Amino acid sequence: MTLYRTLTLFAAALLAVVGCGDDPHTGATRPPAIPAPPPQFWSAPADTPQQQAAVAQATRQIDVCALLPRDTLDDLDLGEIRDVTIGLDSCRAVLGDPAPAEAATLTWHSTLLPPLAPRIGANKQLGDVNILLVPDREPGARSCGATARFPSGAAFYLGLSIPNRDSCAVADSLLPGMIDRWRQSPAQGTSPDTVTTVLLGADPCAVRAKLDGTADTDQLRLTQCLFHFRDETATVAYDYRVTDQVRARATEEKIDNRTVFRTTSLYDSRIPIYSAVVGPELPAASTAFVPRVPAVEVTSATDDVARQVMSQVLTLFPQ
């Protein structure tokens, strides 16, 4: 079977998935379970919107923390693991000395990228995966950023800051294992550090099925969906946010008896932004610095469109 046919068949399978599962811990409805693609799926270029959407949704299903499990972090000989914290599509590990300036920090996240066009750093291939390593520009600096892009357009970024070590050399040693684990598509929840929420693996474009007359834009992202609706460009974003940030500068309103918070863009006060909390606060130790809540955000040019989109988004996360 050709790689193109593998990608096409998997895209069709994604569209056929129906039904949701319930999280026994929170009682929340989770996104549909999606089968893991075969390893060669990530090697097939995604040329059509359907294929690109399939790559995006398959990427959302990967437990990013599982790309660098704790036993791999232990093997780095950087000291005790101080904590591992999560974002919606990211993971962060702090190792070694408890003093912030002396600790080693690794942060990695999944993403979607066009072909890499490096202007700085070292570019190379690991099989069919394009790698870009960019060291800190300061002489003797301890930081490095590594990007790995698969032919499908799925990618991950690894940032390291390690005292008294060549961070790019450490990144170089970690990338082959991370790529191999990615190809196995570890499901959300594989890592014990990952916390199940209603947003984990959820497609921010799912709301389009509930709205008549939407149209594509040329921007495909993991945790945001931009689409045309009623002659406006609407943006739906999923994230884990600090509770106070959801309420900051906002007025409280009701949409279909659900609490939402309306504010406006810092760049243009005419643009409304609606936010809503859709799940319980994550455990205090699971997110960096302060606890966070699963939240959805809708932005459009007018309140009428933004409220209509938010009304349908909220139906995806029943109370």
Disulfide bonds with the S-S distance in Angstrom:
Cys65-Cys91 2.16
Cys144-Cys168 2.02
Cys205-Cys225 1.99
